[in-house]
Amino acid sequence: MQPTLSPTRGLARWLWITGASIAAACFVALGAGPAQAQAQGDPPPRLKTESPYFFVRSEDAALDQLPLKSTRVDVRISGVIADVTVTQRYRNEGQRAIEAKYVFPGSTRAAVYGMNVRLADRLITANIREKQQARIEYDSAKKEGKTAALLEQHLPNVFQMNVANIMPGDDVQVELRYTELLVPQGGNYQFVFPTVVGPRYNSPQSGQATAQWVSQPFLPAAQPGGAAFDIQVAIASPIGLREVRSSSHAIEVTQQGDERATVALQSGTGAQNNRDFILDYRLAGERIESGVMLYRGSDENFFLAMVEPPKQVPASVISPREYIFVVDISGSMHGFPLETAKVLLRELIGNLKPSDSFNVLLFSGSNRFLAPRPVPATRANIEQAIYTINQMGGGGSTELIPALKRVYAQPKAADVSRTVVVVTDGYVTVEREAFELVRSNLSQANVFSFGIGSSVNRHLMEGLARAGMGEPFIVTQPAQAAAEAERFRRMIESPVLTSVKARFEGLDVYDVEPAQLPDVLGERPVVVFGKWRGEARGQVVIEGQSATGAYRNVVPVGTHISQDTAALRYLWARHRIAGLSDQEALEGGDAQRKRITELGLQYNLLTQYTSFLAVDRVVRNPAPQDAASVNQPSPMPQGVSNRAIGEAPALAVGAEVPGTPEPGTWGAVAVLLSLLALLARRHHPRRFTP
């Protein structure tokens, strides 16, 4: 007799076939999604030159693909100013002439003012040029067979070094010099030297969408780079030093009395160049080194005023607030960064007051709120939010702009003060678009940013906070989460000073930066740059409104003028350029190009529109057309998995990296597969009836 299918079992088979078809469709969609999007008129898939990729050695033994042999950093900190010399050593150990290209990070506050190239016994001093002119001269020198070096700025914290016509056996040393201001927070001074640029998700919405620097190669996670790294720091302070420490590296500190110390890396502690080098120290006496620094130049004089803020207000005067936490759960956050973010969020959300309200937006390629609208910060709501966050895994792209737009689309009561907290590693290329969006919505909310990871995109984190009149926080390891959450809580309870103004009595000042002082948050001083003329005398008066009434602080102008403060010239120009760049980001286009270029050329500074160029006069390569270009790979930042650029470490150089599916898509597939497995178990024991 032919077996027949019972109605119940027929339904099970129908469910099985339907579920299998849906699951298959999901898998097809995972692979065909980009092609379908393109067919619907969306931007085409990114080209190979627009995506980071894994470095794979070629079979050409004559080509040295790792020409960067070492980076040495020498830092001298005097008071609140750091002067830094970075020496990159390139050596061609192959048999062919090469051009080395290397994308590397820098401090967001760095004023890069000098570059030299040492080639054998010759010293070549670089000159500042308009960016396009520098590129033309560099390409010309390269074609003529001359050794040349070009330093360009892609972002305030992302630079690129090109060195052309490095001959076999050549040892080329490129020296960069920059200075930066160390602004204390809560009495703590911090110097940061970034060592690696993290892999960027290049959104089609980004103004950097076609930038080739984003295509830099990376070594797979946990694979050490071939270049050595060393850093030496000398600190001097007239007040006295205490608590010199590093949260990122094992260091050796040699104290030289109370006022001086030298810092070096401990040897034999593994890879050193896959995370930011962070050095913290405090000054004796628990006070900020307030005062006015003066420098008299040949044609211009500069000053820096740093004034300690008033104390925090009592918590009893603080009104309720609404908080929206915007949390990155993309592929680059997988593992250590996301786990650290979870610890941070437990601290941030868990310490809200019952009178506050909150919501959480999780984003990767898509985004979703945990609740339709902000909910009261009750214990039950907090525990539910923390439970949901704990279940999250990292995967997918990093679409920051749609997430922020959704936040600003949320209705807000007129009498509610809203604070947006962005938690991410910042591995995106939409900095400019994000700053513009935050600035244009400043009336709706202020923005605080938390950068998570060992090599955070500090340009994004600091820019978001600056545009949103907030403060950036960097958390490099889970143990720091509680302390940073507590610092955030103290800071957002209330601005300690509003309507801030700086007035100069007796000192003739001009070109003061910033033109308008922001509200002062707890633990961070008021900083004012500018120029002065005439006699060095008078006083600086800082005025504003605090929670307890009018505030006034007077700082006398000392008559001592030190030549050790020559860096003020560069710092003032760097600050003015940063302000113009912020304005340009808000306006769109390149409206400030002319003014920024003029400042870069006048003050010998690297900017987005000026570059450093060094050219040897000797023609050294008789066949420059045969030289090969090599992209120096970077180590993957510590704690970042291969999901940041795809999970295919065997990819050939320049190959397209497959994207990681969104967590929601994988979840849908998992549910369907679970349903199919359940149906299979129920269906299998009695498949037919005779």
C-alpha positions, 0 to 999 in steps of 0.5 A: 500500500502506498503510504499516505501523509496525515493532515497534521503531518502534512501541516508540519511538512508544509511548515518545514518547507515554508520555513526552509524557504524563508531561511534560504531567502534570508541567506540569499539576502545576506549575500545579495543584499548589496547587489539588490541595494545597488539595483534599487539605486543606492550607492554601489558597493565600495571599491577595493581602494575604499575599504581597509584590508588584511595585509598579505605578503606577496611572492616578490622577494625583491620587494620590501613590503615592511619598510617602516622599521621603527618609531621613536618618540621623545617628549619634553613636558614643561609645565602645561606644554608638551614638545614632541619629536617623532622619528620614523625610520624607513629602511629598504631591505629589498632589491627594488627602489620603493615608495613607502606610504604610511598612515599614522595617528596624531594627537588631536591637539597637536600643532605640527610645526616641523619636519626634517629628513636624514639621508645618510650624512645629509639633512633635508629640511622640509618646507610648508606648502599649499597642499595641492602644490606640495603634491605636485612638487612631490610627484615631480621629484618622484618622477625625476628619481629624487628622494622626497618626503611628503607629510599630509593631514587627512584629519586633525588626528590622521596623517600620511607620510609618503617617502619616494625613491628609497633605494635598496639599502637606504636608511631614511629617518623622518623627524616630525615635531609638534607641540600641544597644550595639556589641560588638566581634568580634576587636577590630573594631567594627561599626555596621550600619544596615539600609535595606530589608526583603527580601521574605519567603516567608510559610510557612503554618506561620508565626505571621506567616501573616496579617500584612499587613506581609509584603504590602509592595510591591517595585520590580523588581530594579535599578529604583531607588527614588524616595526619597533616602538619606543617612547621617552618622556621628560617632565618638569614642573616648578610645583612638584610632581606626584603619581606619575603612572600609565594605564596603558603600558608598563613603564619605568619612572625615574624621579629627579627630585620633586620637580623632574621625572623621566619615563621609559617603557619597560622592555620585554612586555610585548607589543607596544604600538597597538594602543594609545600610550597614556601617561598621567601625573598630578602636581603637588598641592591638589591645585591647578597651575593657574596663571598667565604665560607670556611670550614676546616674539620678533613681530607678535607677542602671545599669551595663555591664561589658564584659570581654575574653575569654581567648585561643584554645586550641591546636588540638591539644586540640580533639576531632573534630566532626560538622558539618551544613550546612543550605543555602538554595537557594530563589528569593530566593537565585538569583544573587548570594546563592547564588553567594556561598553556594557560595564560603562553603561551599567555604571552610567544608567545605574547611577541615575536619579529616580527623578531622571528619565532615560532611553537607549538606542543601539546602532550598527547598520540599523538602530533601535530604541529599547523603549518607544519613549524615555522611561523613569529611572526606576530600579525595574527600568534600569535593571531591564535596560542593563539586562537587554544590553548584556545580551548584545553582541557586536556585528555589522557596519557603523551607521552613526548619522542615521542613529543621531538623526533618530535621536533628534527626531524624538519629541522633547518637552520644552521644559526638559533638559536632554543630554545625549551620551554617545558610546563608540570606538569612533571607527567611522569617516563621517566626523564632519557630518556628525559635527554639523548634525550635533551643532545644528541641534544644539538647542535640543540637547547637549552631547557627551561622548565616551570613546571605548577601546585601546586606540579610540578615534579621539577626533570624533569623540572630542569633536562631538563633545565640542559641537554639543557643548559637552565633554569627551571621555576615553575608557581604554579598559573595563577597570576605568569605567566606574571612575569615568562614569563617576566623573561624568556624573559630577560633571553633568549635575550642573555647569559650574559656570555659565555666561563666561566672559574674560576681561583684560585690564591693563593688558592690550590684547587682540585676536583672543581665542575662543571668541566666545567662552563655553560654559565651564563644566566641573574640574576643567579650567577656563583656557584663553589664548591671544596676542598682546602688545605694549607693556606686560602688566594688568590682570585677567578677570574671569566672570560668570554665573554660578548656581550660587550667584555671580562669580569673579576671579582675578589673575594678575599678569606676571611681568616675567616673560620666558622664551621657553614659551615660544610654543604659544605661537603655534598653539594660538594658531592651532586653536584658531585653525581648529575654530575655523575648521569647526565653522567650516564643518557647520557651513559645509564646503571649504569656505574657510580654506583660504584663511586656514591655508594662510595661517598654516603658511604663516605659522609653519603648521600642518593643516588640512590645506597645507603639507610639509615637503622635503626634496633631495636635490640629488637624482638617486634613482635612474629608473624611477618608473620601475619603483614600487609603492608599498602601503605599510600595514598597521597592527590591529588595535589591541582588543579589536577583532577581525570583525572590524574589517571582515573575517577573512585573514587570508584575503589577498592584498586589495581584495574586497572585504565581506561585510558582517551581517547585522545582529538582527539579521542573524537573529532572524535566521537563528529563530527560523533555524530553531523552528525548523529543528523543532519541527524536525524533531516532532516530525521524525518519529512518525513520518508516515502512517500505513 
